[in-house]
């Protein structure tokens, strides 16, 4: 009995989101082999259309439905197949692309409507009606992509006091404070980034002192200083995420930082590569080191497993999740395997 309990205690699972409108199976659940990192799909549900991004909080998984009438939904993932917990809740925004769980709420970034929504989490894990929706303002110089605000990511900052929202349309990062009692979002500040860069996603340094903003409309990373006491983000400089001389088109999608803060990885669509950047001891400088094939086409998402030893790329157009062993000295990923996942959009662990 003791051996069985020990194995269950270290069981790691992965969940893959996919676009049902493009032939995806919805939300896939998979077991992760602790020795090899291989994924074995155990079940799937298409109960929510186009679940493009996921987040796990204990035995509950939350997903956004990237539709014109955007929604978020909760799933019990204690079994082999994710089971809906209550009905999907409207985010009162269009095409949500990302979500975060913080302070008893789910926050969603709604791309088309350029807004951030807050939805309360009930005792059973299900979602209630949105308590607040804040619409961004602004635009950028890339006319076909930046005619208005486009919130692409929302993320809880280290410590949980602040939430940050990355807006591709207005070339900015917004900082919010969430009132856990009322579910109200209070705008706290806004950091302007390089015009036309099109910031997409952000990741924090494990020390909580810096943040790295990955830009979609030009293949660069903006290094920022983060002050968790005052809730301020200060741009310090930029680094390339493609080799010198790359002609593109290159559309970076996701950024991941190593648990020890030595390396950073970025997925780049078009080039279909994973970029390796080295971070200095302070976290203030990032240097491009290498780019390796992503194992498929159009890597929409990139995730580090809980051990910090492997990277997983959700390759949307080739329909797979590919995993890589990371060289702990150089940070360079080496392809180790893949599993079919049609129209894959993201991969998370829980």
Order of alpha helices (4+ residues) and beta strands (2+ residues): alpha-beta-beta-beta-beta-beta-beta-beta-beta-beta-beta-beta-beta-beta-beta-beta-beta-beta-beta-beta-beta-beta-beta-beta-beta-beta-beta-beta-beta-beta
